[in-house]
Amino acid sequence: MQRAEVIPSIVLSAYALGRIAAQDAGNEAPAAQWRVLSLLGRQGASRVGELAAAARTTQPGMTRLIGALERDGLVRRSPDPADSRAVVVEATDAGAGALAAWRDEFRDTLAPRFHALDDADWAILTRAAEILAAHTDPTDRKDSSQ
C-alpha cells in the first residue's frame, strides 16, 4: 500500500467496522448519537453550533439530535455561563454510562474478528491507535504539508 493510501484506508476501515459492529450487536441507535456523546466526553460542555461543526452536520440537525438525547436523559442543556443568550450541552451520567456500554458492546462484538492476531500484530494496532488518537484532537489542525 502506498503511503498516500494508508490514512484513507484506515478511515474507511474504521467506518466499516463501526457499521459491522452496530449490525452484529443489533444496536439501532444512530451513529450521530455516539459521535455527540463522544465529543461531549472528550471536550466537555459545548454549544450546539460547536457540536454541529465538530460532527459535520447542520445546526438545526444537531438541535433536533440534542432534543432527542435530552428526552432520553443522555444530555442536559443549560445556559452558557459566558453568554446567557447561548446554551451549552453536556452529557449526563446516563449519557456517559450509555457511551461506555456502547464501547463495551462494540469491543465485545468485534473481538472475534481479531482473535487470531499475535502479539506483534496487537503491538502494531496498539501503536496505530495511539498515533491516531494523538492526531484526532479537534483543536489540533496542523497543516499536513509541514
N, CA and C of each residue as an Amber inpcrd file, in Angstrom:
protein
   438
   0.8470000  -1.1700000   0.0000000   0.0000000   0.0000000   0.0000000
   0.8950000   1.2370000   0.0000000   0.5550000   2.1940000  -0.8340000
   1.2940000   3.4500000  -0.9100000   0.9720000   4.3210000   0.2980000
   1.9340000   5.1290000   0.7180000   1.7750000   5.9840000   1.8920000
   0.4990000   6.8310000   1.8050000   0.2140000   7.3960000   0.6420000
  -0.9570000   8.2640000   0.4790000  -2.2730000   7.5100000   0.6700000
  -2.2430000   6.1990000   0.5640000  -3.4620000   5.3970000   0.7030000
  -3.7170000   4.9250000   2.1360000  -2.7370000   5.0270000   3.0030000
  -2.8410000   4.4480000   4.3480000  -3.9490000   5.1040000   5.1730000
  -3.9100000   6.4190000   5.3150000  -4.8960000   7.0980000   6.1700000
  -6.3070000   6.9150000   5.6260000  -6.5620000   7.1330000   4.3320000
  -7.9250000   6.8720000   3.8330000  -8.3640000   5.4230000   4.0660000
  -7.4530000   4.4810000   3.9350000  -7.7920000   3.0870000   4.1780000
  -8.1880000   2.8550000   5.6310000  -7.4520000   3.4670000   6.5490000
  -7.7800000   3.3380000   7.9720000  -9.1570000   3.9370000   8.2580000
  -9.4140000   5.1210000   7.7200000 -10.7030000   5.7890000   7.9590000
 -11.8520000   4.9410000   7.4210000 -11.7360000   4.4590000   6.1960000
 -12.8060000   3.6450000   5.6050000 -12.9830000   2.3320000   6.3650000
 -11.8870000   1.7390000   6.7850000 -11.9780000   0.5030000   7.5720000
 -12.6500000   0.7540000   8.9140000 -12.3480000   1.8790000   9.5250000
 -12.9660000   2.2150000  10.8120000 -14.4700000   2.4050000  10.6440000
 -14.8810000   3.0990000   9.5840000 -16.3190000   3.2550000   9.3270000
 -16.9710000   1.8890000   9.1260000 -16.3130000   1.0480000   8.3460000
 -16.8640000  -0.2880000   8.0840000 -16.9750000  -1.0930000   9.3790000
 -15.9510000  -1.0390000  10.2190000 -16.0010000  -1.7530000  11.5000000
 -17.1370000  -1.2330000  12.3700000 -17.3510000   0.0560000  12.3580000
 -18.4490000   0.6320000  13.1260000 -19.7990000   0.1320000  12.6450000
 -19.9810000   0.1000000  11.3250000 -21.2390000  -0.4080000  10.7610000
 -21.4190000  -1.8850000  11.0720000 -20.3600000  -2.6690000  10.9090000
 -20.4200000  -4.1160000  11.1850000 -20.7680000  -4.3560000  12.6500000
 -20.1080000  -3.6460000  13.5480000 -20.3570000  -3.8370000  14.9760000
 -21.7980000  -3.4660000  15.3290000 -22.2920000  -2.3620000  14.7810000
 -23.6770000  -1.9550000  15.0680000 -24.6620000  -3.0020000  14.5650000
 -24.4300000  -3.5010000  13.3540000 -25.3190000  -4.5220000  12.7920000
 -25.2350000  -5.8120000  13.5900000 -24.0290000  -6.2820000  13.8600000
 -23.8580000  -7.5470000  14.5810000 -24.4050000  -7.4690000  16.0060000
 -24.2970000  -6.2960000  16.6410000 -24.7800000  -6.1330000  18.0090000
 -26.2790000  -5.8310000  18.0490000 -26.8490000  -5.5110000  16.8810000
 -28.2500000  -5.1250000  16.8590000 -28.4870000  -3.7580000  17.4840000
 -27.4610000  -2.9180000  17.4820000 -27.5480000  -1.5880000  18.0650000
 -28.1600000  -0.6470000  17.0250000 -29.3730000  -0.1990000  17.3040000
 -30.0960000   0.6300000  16.3360000 -29.9820000   2.1220000  16.6060000
 -29.2490000   2.5010000  17.6280000 -29.0730000   3.9270000  17.9150000
 -28.2950000   4.5650000  16.7670000 -28.6470000   5.7900000  16.4090000
 -27.9260000   6.4430000  15.3050000 -26.4640000   6.6930000  15.6640000
 -25.5970000   6.5250000  14.6860000 -24.1680000   6.7640000  14.9020000
 -23.9180000   8.1900000  15.3860000 -24.7480000   9.1370000  14.9310000
 -24.5820000  10.5280000  15.3430000 -24.7290000  10.6760000  16.8620000
 -25.5760000   9.8550000  17.4650000 -25.7400000   9.8950000  18.9290000
 -24.4190000   9.5900000  19.6160000 -23.7330000   8.5730000  19.1500000
 -22.4670000   8.1820000  19.7670000 -21.3790000   9.2060000  19.4710000
 -21.4100000   9.8100000  18.2710000 -20.4390000  10.8630000  17.9590000
 -20.5960000  12.0270000  18.9220000 -21.8390000  12.4540000  19.1560000
 -22.0780000  13.5990000  20.0430000 -21.6650000  13.2680000  21.4720000
 -22.0540000  12.1060000  21.9560000 -21.6640000  11.7340000  23.3200000
 -20.1480000  11.6090000  23.4460000 -19.4900000  11.1020000  22.4010000
 -18.0200000  11.0190000  22.4070000 -17.4000000  12.4060000  22.4340000
 -17.9350000  13.3160000  21.6130000 -17.4230000  14.6900000  21.6040000
 -17.5940000  15.3400000  22.9670000 -18.7660000  15.1770000  23.5660000
 -19.0020000  15.7650000  24.8790000 -18.0940000  15.1460000  25.9310000
 -17.8410000  13.8560000  25.8170000 -16.9410000  13.2030000  26.7530000
 -15.5210000  13.7090000  26.6240000 -15.1200000  14.0270000  25.4080000
 -13.7480000  14.4860000  25.1650000 -13.5970000  15.9810000  25.4220000
 -14.5810000  16.7780000  24.9900000 -14.4710000  18.2360000  25.0560000
 -15.1470000  18.8510000  26.2700000 -16.0630000  18.1280000  26.8700000
 -16.8720000  18.7110000  27.9350000 -18.0370000  19.4810000  27.3370000
 -18.7000000  20.2580000  28.1730000 -19.8770000  21.0200000  27.7460000
 -19.5320000  21.8750000  26.5260000 -20.4500000  21.8750000  25.5550000
 -20.2200000  22.5920000  24.2990000 -21.5140000  23.2280000  23.8130000
 -21.3640000  24.2850000  23.0540000 -22.5250000  24.8980000  22.4010000
 -22.9890000  24.0080000  21.2530000 -24.2650000  24.1510000  20.9030000
 -24.8450000  23.3470000  19.8250000 -24.0900000  23.5940000  18.5180000
 -23.7690000  24.8460000  18.2290000 -23.0390000  25.1620000  16.9980000
 -21.6730000  24.5070000  16.9420000 -20.9860000  24.4620000  18.0800000
 -19.6760000  23.8050000  18.1490000 -19.8180000  22.3060000  17.8790000
 -20.8590000  21.7100000  18.4690000 -21.0950000  20.2770000  18.2430000
 -21.4380000  20.0090000  16.7850000 -22.2560000  20.8690000  16.2000000
 -22.6350000  20.6960000  14.7950000 -21.3980000  20.7690000  13.9020000
 -20.5340000  21.7360000  14.1590000 -19.3220000  21.8680000  13.3490000
 -18.4170000  20.6510000  13.5270000 -18.2450000  20.2180000  14.7670000
 -17.3680000  19.0700000  15.0350000 -17.9240000  17.7830000  14.4350000
 -19.2560000  17.6470000  14.4100000 -19.8860000  16.4400000  13.8690000
 -20.1860000  16.5710000  12.3740000 -19.8540000  17.7270000  11.8030000
 -20.0690000  17.9920000  10.3740000 -21.5270000  17.8230000   9.9820000
 -22.3920000  18.5020000  10.7460000 -23.8160000  18.4910000  10.4510000
 -24.3290000  19.9210000  10.5830000 -25.5900000  20.1300000  10.2750000
 -26.1690000  21.4650000  10.3810000 -26.5630000  21.7550000  11.8210000
 -26.6560000  23.0280000  12.1500000 -27.0810000  23.3920000  13.4980000
 -28.5250000  22.9400000  13.7530000 -29.4640000  23.1050000  12.7950000
 -30.8240000  22.5960000  13.0520000 -30.8470000  21.0780000  13.2470000
 -30.0360000  20.3490000  12.4850000 -29.9620000  18.9020000  12.6520000
 -29.4060000  18.5280000  14.0140000 -28.3980000  19.2590000  14.4650000
 -27.8170000  18.9960000  15.7710000 -28.8180000  19.3480000  16.8700000
 -29.5600000  20.4260000  16.6850000 -30.5690000  20.8140000  17.6730000
 -31.6100000  19.7070000  17.8260000 -32.0410000  19.1180000  16.7070000
 -33.0010000  18.0050000  16.7740000 -32.3950000  16.8060000  17.5060000
 -31.1530000  16.4730000  17.1770000 -30.4940000  15.3450000  17.8220000
 -30.3330000  15.5900000  19.3230000 -29.9250000  16.7910000  19.6930000
 -29.7670000  17.1350000  21.1060000 -31.1180000  17.0280000  21.8190000
 -32.1880000  17.4540000  21.1530000 -33.5180000  17.3280000  21.7450000
 -33.8720000  15.8780000  22.0340000 -33.5730000  14.9830000  21.0950000
 -33.8430000  13.5570000  21.2990000 -32.9790000  12.9930000  22.4200000
 -31.7090000  13.3760000  22.4460000 -30.8120000  12.8970000  23.5000000
 -31.2420000  13.4230000  24.8720000 -31.7380000  14.6500000  24.8880000
 -32.2070000  15.2220000  26.1500000 -33.4660000  14.4900000  26.6300000
 -34.3890000  14.1890000  25.7200000 -35.5960000  13.4360000  26.0900000
 -35.2450000  12.0560000  26.6430000 -34.1570000  11.4760000  26.1160000
 -33.7010000  10.1620000  26.5900000 -32.8610000  10.2580000  27.8590000
 -32.6130000  11.4900000  28.3200000 -31.8470000  11.6760000  29.5480000
 -30.3450000  11.5240000  29.3770000 -29.8650000  11.5880000  28.1250000
 -28.4330000  11.3700000  27.8660000 -27.6190000  12.6590000  27.8860000
 -28.2800000  13.7990000  27.6520000 -27.6080000  15.0980000  27.7180000
 -28.4990000  16.0760000  28.4710000 -27.8680000  17.1830000  28.8740000
 -28.5990000  18.2370000  29.5740000 -28.1700000  19.5640000  28.9440000
 -29.1390000  20.4300000  28.7380000 -28.8640000  21.7770000  28.2500000
 -28.9430000  22.7470000  29.4230000 -28.0600000  23.7400000  29.3940000
 -28.0940000  24.7670000  30.4360000 -27.5530000  26.0740000  29.8440000
 -27.8480000  27.2050000  30.4960000 -27.3290000  28.4840000  29.9790000
 -25.8020000  28.4870000  29.9790000 -25.2450000  29.0840000  28.9460000
 -23.7910000  29.2280000  28.8510000 -23.3490000  30.2780000  29.8740000
 -22.4680000  29.9080000  30.8090000 -22.0370000  30.8860000  31.8180000
 -21.3400000  32.1020000  31.2060000 -20.7710000  31.9410000  30.0160000
 -20.0670000  33.0460000  29.3680000 -20.9990000  33.9400000  28.5520000
 -22.2140000  33.4550000  28.2360000 -23.1580000  34.2140000  27.4120000
 -24.5570000  33.6960000  27.7000000 -25.3090000  34.4350000  28.4930000
 -26.6200000  33.9600000  28.9470000 -27.6090000  33.7600000  27.7980000
 -27.3100000  34.2940000  26.6090000 -28.1990000  34.0830000  25.4600000
 -27.9750000  32.7240000  24.8190000 -26.8480000  32.1010000  25.1100000
 -26.4830000  30.8250000  24.4770000 -26.7190000  29.6690000  25.4460000
 -26.7270000  28.4810000  24.8700000 -26.9540000  27.2570000  25.6350000
 -25.7700000  26.3310000  25.4250000 -25.3720000  25.6370000  26.4910000
 -24.3480000  24.5950000  26.3640000 -25.0060000  23.2490000  26.6410000
 -24.4190000  22.2290000  26.0600000 -24.9130000  20.8630000  26.2020000
 -23.8180000  20.0620000  26.8750000 -24.2100000  19.2180000  27.8230000
 -23.2500000  18.3240000  28.4560000 -23.8800000  16.9540000  28.6090000
 -23.0410000  15.9450000  28.6090000 -23.5230000  14.5810000  28.8090000
 -23.9120000  14.4110000  30.2670000 -25.0010000  13.6970000  30.4800000
 -25.4010000  13.3400000  31.8410000 -24.6390000  12.0870000  32.2550000
 -24.7890000  11.7000000  33.5090000 -24.1950000  10.4360000  33.9450000
 -24.7680000   9.2810000  33.1270000 -26.0690000   9.3590000  32.8210000
 -26.6900000   8.3060000  32.0000000 -26.0940000   8.2970000  30.5970000
 -25.7970000   9.4810000  30.0560000 -25.1840000   9.5660000  28.7310000
 -23.7830000   8.9880000  28.7260000 -22.9970000   9.3200000  29.7530000
 -21.6400000   8.7700000  29.8620000 -21.7030000   7.2550000  30.0390000
 -22.6670000   6.7840000  30.8150000 -22.8290000   5.3410000  31.0070000
 -23.2440000   4.6360000  29.7310000 -24.1510000   5.2670000  28.9720000
 -24.5890000   4.6830000  27.6990000 -23.4200000   4.6050000  26.7250000
 -22.5870000   5.6420000  26.7030000 -21.4180000   5.6430000  25.8250000
 -20.4440000   4.5400000  26.2230000 -20.2010000   4.3920000  27.5100000
 -19.3000000   3.3350000  27.9760000 -19.8610000   1.9620000  27.6240000
 -21.1640000   1.7750000  27.7890000 -21.7900000   0.4890000  27.4540000
 -21.7050000   0.2260000  25.9540000 -21.8830000   1.2660000  25.1400000
 -21.7800000   1.1230000  23.6830000 -20.3640000   0.7160000  23.2840000
 -19.3750000   1.3460000  23.9040000 -17.9740000   0.9900000  23.6020000
 -17.6870000  -0.4590000  23.9940000 -18.1870000  -0.8740000  25.1520000
 -18.0080000  -2.2680000  25.5790000 -18.6930000  -3.2210000  24.6030000
 -19.9050000  -2.8660000  24.2030000 -20.6620000  -3.7020000  23.2660000
 -19.9080000  -3.8440000  21.9440000 -19.3970000  -2.7420000  21.4220000
 -18.6570000  -2.8000000  20.1600000 -17.3760000  -3.5970000  20.3160000
 -16.6730000  -3.3890000  21.4180000 -15.4460000  -4.1570000  21.6690000
 -15.7480000  -5.6450000  21.6820000 -16.7740000  -6.0270000  22.4270000
 -17.1250000  -7.4420000  22.5430000 -17.6240000  -8.0190000  21.2250000
 -18.3320000  -7.2230000  20.4520000 -18.8560000  -7.6800000  19.1670000
 -17.7370000  -7.8660000  18.1500000 -16.7550000  -6.9720000  18.1730000
 -15.6700000  -7.0360000  17.1890000 -14.5390000  -7.9780000  17.5970000
 -14.4290000  -8.3050000  18.8640000 -13.3160000  -9.1190000  19.3580000
 -13.0920000 -10.4080000  18.5620000 -14.1440000 -11.1410000  18.2100000
 -13.9020000 -12.3840000  17.4650000 -13.2100000 -12.1790000  16.1170000
 -13.3750000 -11.0200000  15.5100000 -12.7300000 -10.7490000  14.2180000
 -11.2160000 -10.6220000  14.3540000 -10.7480000 -10.3980000  15.5780000
  -9.3310000 -10.1440000  15.8060000  -8.6750000 -11.1860000  16.7050000
  -9.3820000 -12.2400000  17.0290000  -8.8680000 -13.2130000  18.0000000
  -7.5960000 -13.9210000  17.5460000  -7.3680000 -14.0050000  16.2460000
  -6.1980000 -14.7390000  15.7540000  -4.9310000 -13.8820000  15.6560000
  -5.0190000 -12.6210000  16.0130000  -3.8310000 -11.7710000  15.9190000
  -2.8000000 -12.1830000  16.9580000  -1.5390000 -12.1380000  16.5470000
  -0.4730000 -12.4620000  17.5020000  -0.0190000 -11.1800000  18.2160000
   0.9090000 -11.3240000  19.1370000   1.3740000 -10.1860000  19.9320000
   1.9760000  -9.0770000  19.0730000   2.6710000  -9.4540000  18.0080000
   3.2790000  -8.4450000  17.1340000   2.1990000  -7.6160000  16.4390000
   1.1440000  -8.2750000  15.9600000   0.0540000  -7.5420000  15.3130000
  -0.6710000  -6.6490000  16.3170000  -0.8660000  -7.1530000  17.5570000
  -1.5130000  -6.3290000  18.5820000  -0.6500000  -5.1160000  18.8980000
   0.6610000  -5.2760000  18.9230000   1.5510000  -4.1450000  19.1840000
   1.4130000  -3.0950000  18.0750000   1.3100000  -3.5570000  16.8390000
   1.1390000  -2.6340000  15.7080000  -0.1840000  -1.8930000  15.8270000
  -1.2660000  -2.6270000  16.1090000  -2.5690000  -1.9740000  16.2460000
  -2.5870000  -1.0090000  17.4230000  -1.9600000  -1.3820000  18.5140000
  -1.9040000  -0.5170000  19.6860000  -1.1840000   0.7790000  19.3380000
  -0.0550000   0.6660000  18.6620000   0.6950000   1.8700000  18.2730000
  -0.0970000   2.7060000  17.2800000  -0.7630000   2.0640000  16.3330000
  -1.5910000   2.8060000  15.3700000  -2.7040000   3.5560000  16.0970000
  -3.3380000   2.9180000  17.0730000  -4.4010000   3.5660000  17.8340000
  -3.8580000   4.7790000  18.5970000  -2.6670000   4.6510000  19.1640000
  -2.0470000   5.7690000  19.8840000  -1.7540000   6.9290000  18.9310000
  -1.2370000   6.6170000  17.7640000  -0.9270000   7.6570000  16.7750000
  -2.2020000   8.3500000  16.3230000  -3.2310000   7.5650000  16.0040000
  -4.4880000   8.1560000  15.5470000  -5.1220000   9.0100000  16.6400000
  -5.1050000   8.5410000  17.8730000  -5.6700000   9.3210000  18.9790000
  -4.9380000  10.6510000  19.1330000  -3.6430000  10.6320000  18.9440000
  -2.8510000  11.8590000  19.0760000  -3.1480000  12.8590000  17.9600000
  -3.7080000  12.3770000  16.8490000  -3.9810000  13.2540000  15.7100000
  -5.4640000  13.5180000  15.5020000  -6.2740000  13.2140000  16.4890000
  -7.7060000  13.4780000  16.3470000  -8.2000000  14.5210000  17.3230000
  -7.2930000  15.2270000  17.9650000  -7.6700000  16.3290000  18.8480000
  -8.3130000  17.4110000  17.9760000  -9.5800000  17.7790000  18.2660000
 -10.2580000  18.7540000  17.4040000  -9.5930000  20.1230000  17.3900000
  -8.7690000  20.4460000  18.3780000  -8.0800000  21.7410000  18.3810000
  -6.7630000  21.6770000  17.6150000  -6.3620000  20.4860000  17.2070000
  -5.0980000  20.2810000  16.5090000  -5.3480000  20.2450000  15.0080000
  -5.2350000  21.3940000  14.3680000  -5.4930000  21.4940000  12.9240000
  -4.2320000  21.9130000  12.1930000  -3.1680000  21.1730000  12.4350000
  -1.8800000  21.4840000  11.8120000  -1.9500000  21.2410000  10.3170000
  -1.2300000  22.0240000   9.5970000  -1.1160000  21.8620000   8.1490000
  -0.3640000  20.5670000   7.8790000  -0.9870000  19.6450000   7.1620000
  -0.3880000  18.3360000   6.9150000   0.8110000  18.4000000   5.9760000
   1.0400000  19.5490000   5.3420000   2.1800000  19.6550000   4.4290000
   3.4620000  19.9830000   5.1620000   3.3890000  20.2730000   6.4500000
   4.5890000  20.6420000   7.2090000   5.3780000  19.4360000   7.6010000
